Amino acid sequence: MGKYVKEFFSHLDVLAMFVLSMLSMLGFIDSFFRSYVWLVFLSGVVTYITSEYMTHRFLFHMKPPKHPLFLKFMKRIHYDHHEFPDDLKLLFLPIWYSFPQMVAVSLVVGLISNSTYGFAMFTGLSLALLYYEWVHYVAHRPIKPKTAFGKWMKKVHLWHHFKNEHYWFGVTNPTLDYMMGTFKDEREVEKSETARKL
């Protein structure tokens, strides 16, 4: 497992987000034991998990755009990952995509309330992103998860890649798939001819 942890953190986008999340914690360290700070932190986690599903389903799986620059963007963000699911260069979300969004949300929170809550929000968002990246990484590497839930989520994500790209959008958990009707019994879903080529 050690070699996979090392490989995971050897990717600049992952390492940079980890460092930024640790630095962000310093912004609310003096309020570490205040319950409101942790509520904001948890709202950051929930916000990320919600965006994980919504972005994956409605942006990453949109019909290919005609504009060449937007198509290039979509290919880097997701389309090429489906075509080459084991390519580590395509596995992680680039920091130039994730970081500005997280900063924007955290700035709004910080401006509405105060900087402590802004830092708590950013930390919740960034740690949830890192958790997503790890679960996604495990799903695509020859790693056997230690928990039954982890093994199941890996299997579910691989259904999305190799069975049918119209289902199973949640990478870290299936909650929104169940709520939105995109979690199906794998045995009842037809194999898609476009799962690998979006």
Sequence and secondary structure as in RCSB ss.txt:
>XXXX:A:sequence
MGKYVKEFFSHLDVLAMFVLSMLSMLGFIDSFFRSYVWLVFLSGVVTYITSEYMTHRFLFHMKPPKHPLFLKFMK
RIHYDHHEFPDDLKLLFLPIWYSFPQMVAVSLVVGLISNSTYGFAMFTGLSLALLYYEWVHYVAHRPIKPKTAFG
KWMKKVHLWHHFKNEHYWFGVTNPTLDYMMGTFKDEREVEKSETARKL
>XXXX:A:secstr
 HHHHHHHHTSHHHHHHHHHHHHHHHTTGGGTT HHHHHHHHHHHHHHHHHHHHHHHHTTTS   SSHHHHHHHI
IIIIHHHHSTT GGGTS  HHHHHHHHHHHHHHHHHHS HHHHHHHHHHHHHHHHHHHHHHHHHHTT   SSHHH
HHHHHHHHHHHHT TTS   SS SHHHHHHT    GGGS   TTSS  
